[in-house]
Amino acid sequence: MALLEVKNLGISFGGLRAVNEFHLHIEKGCLYGLIGPNGAGKTTVFNLLTGVYRPNEGIITLDGEPIIGKKTIEINKAGIARTFQNIRLFKDLTVLDNVKAGLHNHCKYSTVEGILRLPRYFKVEKEMDEKAMELLKVFDLDQEARTLASNLPYGKQRKLEITRALATKPKLLLLDEPAAGMNPNETKELMETIRFVRDTFDMTILLIEHDMKLVSGICEELTVLNFGQVLAEGKTGDVLNNPEVIKAYLGE
């Protein structure tokens, strides 16, 4: 059974058909890419998968369970986490506190326990500190745990955003243009990080990306979206050599 199954997904905005009859099948453990020209509907698909938008029609199942109609936080708890093209960290918080924000989905105390600083509050906070530090150590960010997120270099901010997403314990990680704004060295390190995340956390990853070197270097399968519809899908090498894809997307 596929981890993510999408069938006949569609949505319109004011008469404009943004996504039409979109389908996607991603097996557990796959590193999958969603590519296409600007305005093709890729981010709209991510917003549909995460509950930001509700489709006009179609089916989305995660691990066999339907998720359409659920709120964004409910979908996150069900197992989908995402990053954004424009990094959305809590930049006035420390690196540690950013990761703890992701842990709050699973480690909780009541409002009263927090306000009154009851024993459970300290117990849960200690557990979150330990779990956050474990994650930061995995990504070599533990030495900067007390640093403000805004003071990290760009590449490390991107890595922190991925770490925070992993703190929510997802089954499926969505990466929205993770290489945006990166130099070649940062992109190379990012590729290693994504492979590391998939292998270490047994993670399934779906990413949107325009950097074809990154896409061809790490994605096992691709779907190409054009004008809101699937243009091609399959093994990465086959898709990137598809004449229709070259014409529509690569401009060659």
Secondary structure, 3 states (H helix, E strand, C coil): CCCEEEEEEEEEECCEEEEEEEEEEECCCCEEEEECCCCCCHHHHHHHHCCCCCCCEEEEEECCEECCCCCHHHHHHHCEEECCCCCCCCCCCEHHHHHHHHHCCCCCCCHHHHHCCCHHHHHHHHHHHHHHHHHHHHCCCHHHCCCEHHHCCHHHHHHHHHHHHHHCCCCEEEEECCCCCCCHHHHHHHHHHHHHHHHHCCCEEEEECCCHHHHHHHCCEEEEEECCEEEEEEEHHHHHCCHHHHHHHHCC
